[in-house]
Amino acid sequence: MKRFRIHLELNRGRHGVPLAKLAAVQQDLLKFLNSLSADLQLHVDVDQWLADRFENGSYLCDIELSEDLAAAELGQLQDTFEALLQSKATERTLRLSTTTRARFVKIWSHLDADEIALMGVYRDDAVAPELFELRQLTGLNLVGGLIDRNEYGEIQGVVHSFITGVEKPYIVIRELSTNEKVNCFFRPDQYQAMVELLKDRRAVVFVEGWLRLDPETQFVKRIQVEYFRPAPEFSLQRYQQALGSMPDYVVESIEEDSL
């Protein structure tokens, strides 16, 4: 049984570290560690993460789990954490939730553009860990506070507002499943078609394009629009006409004694 321990260095080569940055990094690091532990099904309490061995000058410290782990659990945690530090897509990292991966990226969003942080995982009885460089953008791209995974997708919602008078006009859609407002940026040749959407403010619209997500909630917050269309109106007559069109599809009845 051994403890999981990592090393963190901020502002290397500089004097001190801004307190606001330190607080933000530590808060997001704690959220990430708790989320990672949950993904790996390790029962870790928030108060079990300890920081010690602080040094002067730049900010250096070790962070460890205050309780021992079984060898298999420790190895799993070490391997997964180190793969994240190296931005490797392994079987373990791909199984992590999007929330965990987003929280890992968010830690480093607090760094200066030219700043390099160092982090490493202690292995066995090593005096010092192998350190990996971490910059403002790691693994996933964090742009303007939003995660860009280079993902294409679709939202469904109703028109909330149309923003003009700016360099890049956009339409705001209130997404049906989350009730979140999504900024939808479109091409100049799509402008007139976007205006047509305003004729029926209650109409549901399908919007497709390249997504950017909120790092915390994973909700879509912005789309670079490629294609959009109003949802077709529901027709009771067409629905009734479609009934019976699939005669081979039979729903088995539920036996009374199975209830």
Summary of the structure (lengths in Angstrom):
residues: 259
radius of gyration: 24.9
end to end distance: 48.6
largest distance: 77.1
contacts: 670
relative contact order: 0.12
helix: 30%
strand: 33%
